[in-house]
Amino acid sequence: MTAQTLSRLRQLKLGGMANALETQLEQIGTYEGLSFIERLSLLADHEHLLREHRKQDRLIRQANLKLKATIAEIDYQHPRNLQRAQIARLGQSDWLERGQNLLITGPCGSGKTYLACALGHNACLQGYSARYYRLSRLMLALTQAKADGSYPKLLGQLAKIQLLIIDDWGLEPLRPAHRNDLMEIMDDRHGQTSTLMISQLPTDQWYATIGDNTLADAILDRLMHNAHRIPLKGESMRKTLGKLTEDEHPG
């Protein structure tokens, strides 16, 4: 009967409950004092926990984050205008629930991408979908989608991502077609889902990088009006770490 029950649970894709039941059966005496409902509740809790872990793993894989980063490992020692309190608030993910945006700016090497990936990873742990793109790769994907007829489908997929991370914003001027693509994305996501933009340029220079006044107004209005901002400063962390390494290993 036990073997049949375990087999049936796994056939029903209740592997977590099956594993928990095996544990209860192996630990003789540990669960004997519990009622049927209490033991069943433990099995259900284990199944729920297993499914949550699987969901988190799936969301993290699908996010395609550039770096393996976590909020717990963010460096606050390096002076770069990064506030623990702000990261703690963003880590609670209320801004994602409200469809608000986040703009991370700062010089090359200041840790912008790591910070964005840490927040993306944290969003996945809390059950939100995320996806990382470099802007050039996103524009290429949209161009290819137009060619093969999947453009509406890709726009629909992008609109549903709860945290869209776009890196290297402003690195090169936008082409006319790309301006329109970005406008479509921002309009679909406005007030519904969150966009995290990463750029070496301060936000007051973003207008010029778009290249069309009308579209620039429309895109930046949707992107900036409800956005949190993290303006990083200071010397490149990579240079600083390189200097430390040279000091530790002279010659």
C-alpha positions in Angstrom: 0.0 0.0 0.0 2.8 2.4 0.8 4.6 1.8 -2.4 1.4 2.2 -4.4 0.6 5.5 -2.6 4.1 6.9 -3.3 3.8 5.8 -7.0 0.4 7.4 -7.3 1.7 10.7 -5.8 4.5 10.8 -8.3 2.2 10.0 -11.2 0.1 13.0 -10.1 3.3 15.2 -10.1 3.2 15.5 -6.3 6.9 14.5 -5.9 7.3 16.9 -2.9 4.5 15.1 -1.0 6.0 11.7 -1.9 9.4 12.7 -0.6 8.0 14.1 2.6 5.9 10.9 3.1 9.0 8.8 2.7 10.7 10.9 5.3 7.8 10.5 7.7 7.8 6.7 7.2 11.6 6.5 7.7 11.6 8.6 10.9 9.7 6.2 13.1 8.2 7.8 16.2 8.8 11.4 15.1 5.4 11.9 13.6 3.4 9.3 15.5 1.9 11.9 17.9 0.5 14.0 15.1 -3.0 13.8 13.8 -3.8 12.8 10.3 -4.6 16.5 9.3 -1.3 17.7 10.9 0.7 15.1 8.9 -1.2 15.9 5.7 -0.5 19.6 6.3 3.3 18.9 6.5 3.1 16.9 3.3 1.3 19.8 1.5 3.7 22.4 2.9 6.7 20.4 1.5 5.0 20.1 -1.9 4.3 23.9 -1.9 7.9 24.7 -0.9 9.3 22.4 -3.6 7.2 24.0 -6.3 8.2 27.5 -5.1 11.9 26.6 -5.5 11.3 25.1 -8.9 9.5 28.3 -10.0 12.3 30.5 -8.7 14.9 28.4 -10.6 12.8 28.6 -13.7 12.4 32.4 -13.5 16.1 32.9 -12.8 17.0 30.8 -15.9 14.6 32.6 -18.1 15.9 36.0 -16.9 19.2 35.4 -18.6 20.9 37.7 -16.2 24.4 38.7 -17.3 26.0 38.3 -13.9 25.4 35.9 -11.0 24.5 38.6 -8.4 22.6 38.8 -5.2 21.5 41.7 -3.0 23.3 40.1 0.0 26.6 40.4 -1.9 26.3 44.1 -3.0 29.5 46.0 -2.0 28.8 49.1 0.1 32.4 49.7 1.1 33.4 51.2 -2.2 32.4 54.9 -2.2 29.9 55.2 -5.1 26.8 57.0 -3.7 25.0 53.7 -3.1 22.6 53.8 -0.1 21.7 50.6 1.8 18.3 52.0 2.7 17.4 52.5 -0.9 18.4 49.0 -1.9 16.5 47.6 1.0 13.4 49.4 -0.1 13.8 48.2 -3.7 14.5 44.7 -2.4 10.9 44.6 -1.0 9.7 44.8 -4.6 6.7 47.2 -4.0 7.9 49.2 -7.0 7.4 46.1 -9.2 3.9 45.6 -7.9 3.1 49.2 -8.9 4.8 49.0 -12.3 7.4 51.6 -11.5 10.7 51.9 -13.2 14.3 52.1 -12.0 17.2 54.1 -13.7 20.8 53.2 -12.8 23.4 55.6 -14.1 27.1 55.9 -13.5 30.6 55.7 -15.0 32.0 52.6 -16.5 33.0 50.0 -13.8 30.8 51.5 -11.1 28.8 48.3 -10.7 25.6 49.2 -12.5 25.1 45.9 -14.2 25.9 43.9 -11.1 23.4 46.0 -9.1 20.7 45.5 -11.8 21.3 41.7 -11.9 21.1 41.5 -8.1 17.7 43.2 -8.2 16.6 41.0 -11.1 17.6 37.9 -9.2 15.8 39.2 -6.1 12.7 39.8 -8.2 12.8 36.2 -9.4 13.1 34.9 -5.9 9.9 36.8 -5.1 8.0 35.3 -8.0 8.3 38.0 -10.6 9.4 37.4 -14.2 12.5 39.2 -15.3 14.7 39.4 -18.5 18.0 41.0 -19.2 19.0 42.5 -22.6 21.7 44.7 -23.9 20.0 47.4 -25.9 21.7 46.4 -29.1 20.7 42.8 -28.7 17.1 43.7 -28.0 17.0 45.9 -31.1 18.5 43.1 -33.2 15.9 40.6 -31.8 13.1 43.1 -32.8 14.6 43.6 -36.3 14.8 39.8 -36.8 11.2 39.4 -35.5 10.0 41.9 -38.2 11.7 39.8 -40.9 10.2 36.5 -39.8 6.7 37.8 -38.9 7.0 37.3 -35.2 7.2 41.0 -34.3 3.7 41.2 -32.6 4.4 38.0 -30.7 7.8 39.4 -29.4 6.2 42.7 -28.4 3.5 40.8 -26.5 6.2 38.7 -24.7 8.1 41.9 -23.7 5.0 43.6 -22.4 4.3 40.7 -20.0 7.8 40.6 -18.5 7.4 42.1 -15.0 11.0 43.4 -14.9 12.7 44.2 -18.2 16.4 45.1 -17.7 17.9 47.1 -20.6 21.7 47.6 -20.4 24.0 50.0 -22.3 21.3 52.6 -22.9 22.7 55.6 -24.8 25.9 53.8 -25.8 25.2 54.6 -29.5 22.5 56.7 -31.2 19.2 55.0 -32.0 18.2 54.4 -35.6 14.7 55.6 -36.6 13.2 52.1 -36.7 14.7 51.4 -33.2 13.1 54.6 -31.8 9.7 53.3 -32.9 10.4 49.9 -31.5 11.3 51.4 -28.1 8.2 53.6 -28.2 6.1 50.4 -28.7 7.8 48.7 -25.8 7.5 51.6 -23.4 3.9 52.3 -24.3 2.9 48.6 -23.7 4.7 48.5 -20.4 3.7 52.0 -19.1 2.1 51.7 -15.7 1.7 47.9 -16.0 5.2 46.5 -15.7 8.6 47.7 -14.6 11.7 48.6 -16.7 15.2 48.9 -15.3 17.4 51.0 -17.5 21.3 51.0 -17.2 23.4 53.8 -18.7 26.7 55.5 -18.4 25.0 58.7 -19.3 23.3 60.9 -16.7 19.5 61.1 -17.3 19.6 64.7 -18.4 21.6 63.5 -21.5 19.1 60.8 -22.5 16.9 63.1 -24.6 19.7 63.8 -27.1 20.5 60.1 -27.6 17.1 59.3 -29.0 17.4 61.7 -31.9 13.8 62.6 -32.5 12.2 65.2 -30.3 8.6 63.9 -30.5 9.5 60.3 -29.8 12.0 61.4 -27.1 9.3 63.2 -25.2 7.0 60.2 -25.5 9.5 57.6 -24.5 11.1 59.4 -21.7 7.8 60.6 -20.2 6.7 56.9 -19.9 10.1 55.9 -18.6 11.0 58.6 -16.1 7.8 60.0 -14.6 7.4 57.2 -12.1 11.0 56.1 -11.8 13.4 55.5 -8.9 16.9 56.6 -9.6 20.4 55.3 -8.5 23.1 57.7 -9.8 26.3 55.9 -9.0 29.6 58.0 -8.8 33.2 57.5 -8.2 36.2 55.7 -9.7 35.8 52.4 -11.5 35.6 49.5 -9.1 37.5 47.4 -11.5 40.4 49.8 -11.5 40.4 50.0 -7.7 40.3 46.2 -7.4 43.2 46.0 -9.9 45.3 48.4 -7.8 44.6 46.4 -4.6 45.7 43.3 -6.4 48.9 44.9 -7.5 49.6 46.1 -4.0 49.0 42.7 -2.5 51.2 41.0 -5.1 54.1 43.5 -5.9 56.4 42.3 -8.5 
